[in-house]
Amino acid sequence: MSPFVSIIVTSFLPQSKPYLDLAIQSIKNLDYPKDRMEVIIVSPKNYEPLYDGCLTVHPLRDPYFNSHALNFGAECSRADTDYYFMINDDVILTRNCLTNIIASANSVARFIADRMAASPLKFLDVLDDDALSGRLGLARGEDVLVMAGDANARGDRGSGHESASAIAASPMGIR
């Protein structure tokens, strides 16, 4: 079964609606199973873009900042979300991009797991006791730099979003 994906689209200005129309159409054309994704549009209170099959929400914070909008969209997503895919309203997606991104993410996760099994990581900066299962961590192995975090970094323990994680890895050859 394909992982569940919450696609969060931020849209700030009513004047950008023609771009948002194209972005939403490109989402509807994705080759990803429609029952394994949701689309959440985040906009300021004075702008209400509505599309079939999409949820439009408004952050409670004022003024509207894109970073707050993305976090608010994630908070409004389903509890069983496996991946968050966040875009602005002027992004047009290719038909297979979501499938490719998930395959890449899974490949990175396998790479990290293999490297961790081969060589324990030395932690550089840890905000919790265990960087890869705690809130946020930065770790360095022999030839990989790993940054990991989970939804708990927002401080919402118990909200049902604990299973969604973010992992980024970079070859240590870039110094």
LOLUM-597618 format. One record per atom (N, C-alpha, C): residue in three letters; x, y, z. Coordinates in pm, whole numbers, plus 50000, padded with zeros to 5 digits. Atoms other than C-alpha are relative to their C-alpha. Layout:
% residues N
ALAXYZ...
END
This chain:
% residues 175
MET500854988350000MET500005000050000MET500905012450000SER499254987450008SER501265034949917SER499865007750131PRO500084991749880PRO502105058050208PRO498965011149982PHE500954989150007PHE499545084850295PHE500765013249999VAL499314987250020VAL500625119750181VAL499025011550019SER500764987549987SER499305153450294SER500735010549916ILE499444989550084ILE499935179350022ILE499485013250054ILE500374987349941ILE499955213750180ILE500435011049905VAL499754989250095VAL499655243549946VAL499745013350070THR500214986849942THR500175278750075THR499655009849889SER500444990050097SER498395306849894SER499695012850076PHE500084987749923PHE498695342650012PHE499145010749934LEU500664988950069LEU497325366249748LEU498894995449907PRO501065003550095PRO493995364649565PRO500465001649854GLN499514997950137GLN495875377449257GLN500754987849946SER499275011950047SER497785344549244SER499074988249971LYS500955010850023LYS494585324149197LYS500194993049865PRO499755007450125PRO495355316648827PRO501134989850013TYR498915009449977TYR498605300448942TYR499544988450088LEU500525010349912LEU496835281949220LEU499114990349922ASP500825008750085ASP494325268748964ASP500864989549929LEU499085009150070LEU497235253748768LEU500654990150096ALA499395008849901ALA498865239949082ALA499034988950042ILE501005009949958ILE495655222649194ILE499724990149886GLN500205009050115GLN495095208648844GLN501164990149988SER498855009250009SER498625194448846SER499954989650112ILE500165009749891ILE497915178049185ILE498964989649963LYS501055009550040LYS494725162549048LYS500484990549890ASN499465008450107ASN496775148748755ASN501124990750044LEU498935008749952LEU499305131048976LEU499654985349980ASP500235014450018ASP499745093748915ASP499934992650134TYR500045005749866TYR499525087949291TYR498564996350036PRO501385003949965PRO496495069449438PRO499275011150077LYS500754988749941LYS493875095849524LYS499524997050142ASP500445003549865ASP492735076649832ASP501154999650099ARG498824999949913ARG496295078949972ARG500605014050012MET499514986349986MET496565116849964MET498845009350033GLU500964989349975GLU494815148050084GLU500675013049959VAL499484986950039VAL495185184049968VAL499435010350096ILE500394989649905ILE495135212150222ILE500555013249947ILE499604986650044ILE495195248250102ILE499955009150122VAL499934990949886VAL496305273350363VAL500075014349945SER500064986250048SER495375309750303SER499605009250115PRO500444990649897PRO494785341450506PRO498475000350010LYS501454999849976LYS491315347150651LYS499225007549893ASN500734991850098ASN490415372750382ASN500034994049859TYR499885006350132TYR491055348350094TYR499574985550012GLU500615013249985GLU488995316550047GLU500004992349867PRO500005007850123PRO490165295949747PRO499374986250025LEU500715012649981LEU487795266049715LEU500144991249877TYR499865009950107TYR488365234549509TYR499394987050048ASP500555013149966ASP486575201049499ASP501114990850049GLY499055009649947GLY488375175349710GLY501145006150078CYS498944993249925CYS490565201249885CYS499405006550124LEU500394993249877LEU490345214650237LEU500725013450005THR499404986749985THR490915252250274THR499925004050146VAL499934996249859VAL492055263750617VAL500735013450013HIS499404986949975HIS493185296650770HIS500704999750135PRO499314999649870PRO495885300051039PRO499385010650090LEU500574990749904LEU494735317451352LEU500925012050024ARG499024989349979ARG497895338551361ARG499835011049897ASP500004988650092ASP497945372951212ASP501205008650039PRO500095001050145PRO499925384951021PRO500344985949949TYR499795012850067TYR500135355750779TYR501464998749958PHE498645003250043PHE503615340850741PHE499994986049941ASN499985012850068ASN504395311950509ASN500404988650094SER499565010549908SER506225292350780SER498884995950095HIS501145003149912HIS503215294751014HIS498924992649922ALA501015006450083ALA500915285050728ALA500344985249977LEU499595013950021LEU502925253450656LEU499794991650126ASN500205007349874ASN502905243251021ASN498514998150029PHE501435001149976PHE499175250451048PHE499394989449907GLY500485010250093GLY498515229450737GLY500334986050049ALA499615013049946ALA500445200650894ALA499134996350120GLU500855002649885GLU498415204151213GLU498584996049959CYS501355003150048CYS495195201851008CYS499954986949921SER499965012350079SER496325170450826SER499524988050079ARG500435012449935ARG495195135250897ARG501064994850093ALA499085005449901ALA496745117951194ALA500874988849944ASP499235011250057ASP497925088850976ASP500895004249884THR499144995250106THR499995110650743THR501404994050014ASP498655005350003ASP503245093650643ASP501005010449951TYR499124989850057TYR504705122350439TYR499235013049982TYR500534986750031TYR504095159750413TYR500715004749873PHE499454994550124PHE504585175250069PHE499505014349994MET500384986049984MET504605213150098MET500465008249881ILE499684991850118ILE504425236749802ILE499325013650010ASN500664987150015ASN503575272649719ASN498984999049887ASP501095000350099ASP500625281449498ASP500455001849856ASP499534998150137ASP502805288249192ASP500844988149950VAL499245011950038VAL504265252949171VAL499104990749918ILE500725009650084ILE503145229948891ILE500774986850006LEU499375013049980LEU503865193248958LEU499944991549874THR500035009850109THR504815167248701THR499234987850047ARG500905011149971ARG502615136648685ARG500584989750098ASN499415010649918ASN505065112848855ASN500885005350113CYS499074994349902CYS506855136749094CYS499794994450141LEU500255004849864LEU505175124649414LEU500494985650017THR499515013749997THR505895088149336THR501534999850006ASN498534999550003ASN509525096949259ASN500575005250131ILE499514994349874ILE509965118049574ILE499904989850112ILE500165010149895ILE508595090449797ILE501014988749982ALA498985010250025ALA510865064849631ALA501375004950044SER498724994349957SER513825088049691SER500105000750151ALA500004999349854ALA512855093750054ALA500224986250061ASN499825013649950ASN512615056350110ASN501434995349977SER498625003550029SER516015051949945SER500955006550100VAL499174993049901VAL517575078250176VAL499864993450136ALA500235006549870ALA515975061750479ALA500744986650008ARG499275012850003ARG517415027750374ARG501515002550011PHE498584996549996PHE520835043850318PHE500425003450142ILE499684996049863ILE520785059550665ILE499984987950092ALA500095011949915ALA519655027150828ALA501214990949979ASP498835008350030ASP522445007850653ASP501275005850062ARG498814993449947ARG525075033550756ARG500014999450152MET500075000549854MET523845033951115MET500344986050050ALA499705013749961ALA524064996051130ALA501494997149985ALA498585002550026ALA527604996550988ALA500915007850095SER499144991449919SER528975025151200SER499145008850088PRO500804991449912PRO527455041551508PRO500295014749973LEU499854985750023LEU526875078651467LEU500535006950124LYS499524991749890LYS528675104251679LYS499135012550000PHE500914988749994PHE526235130751795PHE500755013150022LEU499394986849988LEU527285166851747LEU499155009150087ASP500904991249927ASP524235184651884ASP498694992650017VAL501195007849974VAL521325167352049VAL499115007950095LEU500934992949913LEU518255184352192LEU499254990650092ASP500565010449915ASP516845151852332ASP501074989350016ASP499015010549977ASP518635120652455ASP500324992149873ASP499795008350119ASP518175102052126ASP499625008249877ALA500254990650110ALA518525124251819ALA499114994349892LEU500785005450111LEU516945100351573LEU498604995650040SER501375003149961SER513865092451779SER499425010950089GLY500474989049917GLY513615124451983GLY499495011349913ARG500584988750071ARG512575159051878ARG500845004449881LEU499174994950107LEU515505171351674LEU501434996250029GLY498625003749976GLY519025159951625GLY500855002049877LEU499034999050106LEU522115164351420LEU501074989950034ALA499025010449972ALA524505135251391ALA500954998949883ARG499025001750106ARG527645127751198ARG500584986150010GLY499355013050008GLY528895094051088GLY501295001749923GLU498734999650071GLU532025085250902GLU499905008049870ASP500104993250128ASP530745098250570ASP498605005149969VAL501354995050022VAL527215111050622VAL499615009450114LEU500554990749901LEU525565140250800LEU498494997950000VAL501425003049990VAL522045133150926VAL499325010450088MET500834991449918MET519425157651047MET498654993250008ALA501275007149984ALA516305141751189ALA499105007650095GLY500954993749910GLY513165154851348GLY498654993449980ASP501355005250016ASP509605144751410ASP499005010650039ALA501064990449974ALA506275161651460ALA500015004950144ASN499944995849861ASN506975163251833ASN500805012850017ALA499244987549991ALA509325192251760ALA499055011950010ARG500994989449986ARG506125212951741ARG499425000250141GLY500475000449863GLY505445202752100GLY498594994550013ASP501385004849996ASP502215184252020ASP499924985350036ARG500045014049959ARG502845151252196ARG498564995950030GLY501335005149975GLY499725130452199GLY498985004349897SER500984995150098SER498135147151896SER499694989849892GLY500205009850106GLY498405116351677GLY500955002049884HIS499074997250110HIS501075131751451HIS501404994850029GLU498665004049960GLU504015115051626GLU500704991349897SER499365009250093SER504635090251344SER500595006849878ALA499474993150118ALA505405116251076ALA501395005350033SER498634996149973SER509135122551050SER500625006649879ALA499214994250108ALA511635141850849ALA501444996050021ILE498595003749993ILE515115129350772ILE500675005849876ALA499214995050112ALA517705146450556ALA501414995250018ALA498635004949992ALA521135132850476ALA500835006749893SER499104993750094SER524115148050306SER501354993150007PRO498655006049996PRO527435132450203PRO500975009350070MET499054991949926MET530235144450430MET501105005749910GLY499004994850093GLY532405150850123GLY499835014949975ILE500264985650017ILE530805185550110ILE500335006750132ARG499584993849874ARG532685205450374ARG500245014649981
END
